[in-house]
Amino acid sequence: MTTTDQVTDPPTVYELHGDTARIQLNRPDRLNAVTADLYDGIQRDLTRAADDDARVVVLEGRGRAFCVGADMQNHVERDRSAKERRDYVWNAQETCQDIQTHSAPIVAKVHGYAIGAGAELAMSADFVLMANDAELRFPEVSIGTYVGGGVTYTLAQRVGATRAKELVLSAATLSGENAAEEGIVTRATEESELDDAVAKLADDLAGNAPIPMQFAKEQFGRVGAATRNDMLTAEAEALLACMATDDWEEGVDAFAEDREPTFVGE
C-alpha cells in the first residue's frame, strides 16, 4: 500500500451471533453522526439480517455514543442540489421505515447520546434500552430544521400529542431514566448493565416463535390507523395462519410435555 492509499472504514458493521444480528454504527470519531452512506449501510444490513433469518436485530453505536444526529460538518461543507437534498431526506425516512417494518423485532441500545436523527433511528426500533445517563433530544427546530423518521407520530402515540409537541418544540433534553419514566423508551439501566440487559432481551425474543412475533409487530404498527374491528379481524387471521405452522404444533407439544419449545420459523 502506498502512502497515498486510504483505508475507509465501513459506515456500519454487521455481525451475526446465533439468531441475533447486530448492526453497529461505525463512525465513532464523529459520534456516529449520520450520512447518506450510513443510512445506506443500515438498509443493507437489515436486508442481510432478513436473508440470514435473524430472529432479532440489535442496533447500536460504536464508541462514546449511539448517534448524535446529522453530520453538520458534512452539511456545511457541501452545497446540495434540490434533488440531492430530496434524496438525502427520503433516504433517512426510508431507513427509519425499514427499521419500523423489518420482519424481526429490533432493539436499539442507546448509550451516550441519541440526538436528532439518532433519536429518530432509536425511536424507530421496537424496543429502546438506554443508559440512565444517556441523552435523548430532538433539537431540530432550534437549528432551523425539522424532525423526521415518523417522530411526530411515534412520540404522540407514546406520550400524547401535547407532551410530544412540547418535546419537539422546546428541543428539551431527556435522560434515559426520564425517557423510560415517561414511556418514551422501553427501559433504562446503568450503562455498566446495558450490555447484559440488551443481551437478555435479545435472547428472550430470539427464543419466541418468529411468525407470530412478525404478526404482532405488523399489527402494533397499525395502532391508531385501524379500527377495533380491523384489529379483531387481523388477530383472527393471524391466529389461523399460526395454527397452520409447524411452530404452532411444536408450541402445543412443548406445553403438554412441560419443556421449552424449539421454533424453526415455519
N, C-alpha and C positions, 0 to 999 in steps of 0.2 A: 504494500500500500504506500503510495507516495504521500508526501507531506501535505498535498493539496486535497487528498481524498477526505471525505467527511462521512462519518457513520451517523445516520439519523435513527434514533430510537423510534419504534412504532408508537403512535399516539395511544394505543390501547394494547393490553396484553391479555391473551385468552389462555385459560388453564382449565383442564377437566380433571376433577378428583372424584372418582366413582360416579355417582349420579349428580354431582354438583358442579356446575360450570362457574368459573369466576372470571369476571370481566373487570380488569383493573385499568383505571385512567392513568396514563403513563406520561404525564408532563410535570413531574414533581418540582422541577426547577421553576415552574410558573404556577405552582399550587394547583395544577391540573385545570388551568383556565381553558375554556373550550375554544376550539377552532373547527372549521369545516372538516378537517382531517380527523379530528377526534370524534365528531358526530358520525362520520363515515365508518370509523373503526368500531364504534358501538353497534351500528347497524350490522356490519359484517359479523361481529362476534355473536350477536343474537341469532343470526341465521345459522352460524356454526353450532351454537348450543342446541338449536332445534334439530339440526342434522345429526347431532350426537345423542339425541333423545335425552338430554339432561332433564332431570326431574325438578331441579330448582336452579336458579341463577343468582349469584351474589354479585352486586355491582359495588365497587369500592375504588378508592383513590390511593395511589402510592404517595409516599412522602408525608408531609405535615397536614394535609387537608384532603377532604373528599373532592371538592371543586369550588373555586372562588368565582365562577361565572365566566362571562365572556372575556376573552383576552383583549383588554382595552388597548394594549400596545399594538396589537395586530390591527385593530380598527383605526388607530391614529396614524399608523404608518402607511396605510393603503387606502386610496380612493377607489371605491367600488362603483361600478355602473349600476343603474337601476335593476338590470337583470341579475347582476351578481348579488345585490342586496336581497332581492326576492328569493333567489336560490338558497342563500345562506339562511334566511328566516324559515323557509319551508323545510330545509334540511333539519333545522333544530326542532321544528314542530313534528316532523315525521319520526325523528329519533325518539322523542318522548312518547309519541303514539305507538311506536314499535315496542317500547318498554311496557306500556299500558296494556297492549293487546297480545303480548307474547304468550304462547301456549302454556308455558310453565310459570309458576309463581316466581317473582323477583324480589330479592331482599337487598335494600340499599344499606350499606354500612357507612355511617357518617361520623367522621372524626374531624376535628379542626374547624373547618368551615364548609357550609353549603349555602352559597350566596348566589342570588340571581339565577342564571341558567343552571348553576349547580344545584340550587334548591329545586328547580323545576325538574331536573333529572331525578333527584331523590324522591320527590313527591309523586313521580310517575310510577314508582315501584309499588308493589303490593304491600310490602312491609318496609318500614324505615326504622332501623335501630341506630340511635345516636348516643354519642358520649355525652354525659351530663353537661360538660363544659363546652361542647361544640356549639357553633353559632349558626342559626338559620335566619336568612334575611332575604327580602325582596326589595332591593334598593333602586329598581329601575326608574321609578318616577323621579327620584332625587337626582338622577343624572340625565334626565331628558329622554329616556327611552321607555320601553314598556315590557310588561311580563309576557311570558309565553308558556308553552307546554301544557295548556289547559288549566293553569293555576287558578284562574278566576272561577272555574267550575269546581275543581278539586277542593280548594280551600273553603268555598261556600258550602260544599257538601259536608265537610268535617266540622266546621265551627260556626256555620251560619253566615248569611250574606253580610250582616253588619260587622261582625268581627273580621271577616275576610277583607272587607273593604278597608277597615282600619289598618290591617297589617300591610296591605298593598300601598295605600295612600300615605301612610306615615313612614314607610320603609323601616319599621321597627325591627330591632334585633331580638331574637328569642334564643335562649339557651336550649340545649337538648332537654334538660329537665323541665323547663317551662313548656316546650313544644309537646312533650309527652303528656304533661298535665292537662293541656288543652285538647288533646286528642288529634293533634296535627300529625304526629308521628306515632309509631306503634309503641315504642318504649325507649327509655333512656337508662344508661348504666354508667358506672365508672369506666373511663377509657381503658383501664387495665383489664376490665372484664368484658370488653366489647367483642373481642375475637371469639371468646367462648360462647357468648350469648348468640352471636350470629351463627356459629357452627352448630349449636344445639337446635336453633330454629330451622336451619337448612336440613339437618338430619331428620328432624321431625317431619318436615314437609316431604322430603325425598322418600320417606317410608310409606306415604299415603298413596292411594290409587291415582294415577295421573289423569285418567279420563274424567272422573267426577270433579277433580280439582280444576280441570280446564273449564268444565261447565260452570262451576261456581265462580271462577274468575270472570268469565264472559257475562254471567248474569248479574253479578255485583256491579259490573261496569255499566249496566243499563239502569241502575237505580236513579230515579229522578226523570228518566226519559220514557219509562214504560209504566203502564198502569198495573194495579194489583192483579187484575185478571190476566194481563200479559205475563206477569211473573209466575202466576199459578200454572198457566199453560206451559211455560218454558220449563218449570220444575218437573212437571209430569212427563214431558217429552224427554228431558234429560234422564229422569229416573228409569223410564222404559228403555232408553238407549243403554244405560249402565247395566240393566238386568240382562242384556243380551251379550255381555262381555265375559271373557274368562276370569277377569279380575273380580266380577261380582260373585261368581261361583267360588273363587278362592276365598273371598272375604266371608261368605256364609260358612264354608267348610272350616275355616280357621276359627271362627267364633264358636261353632259347635264343638270343635276339638280343643278349645281353650289354648290356642297357640297364636303366635304372631303371623299375620298373613305375608305372603311374598307376592307382590304385584309385578306384572310384566308390561302393563300398559296396553293390553289387548282384551 
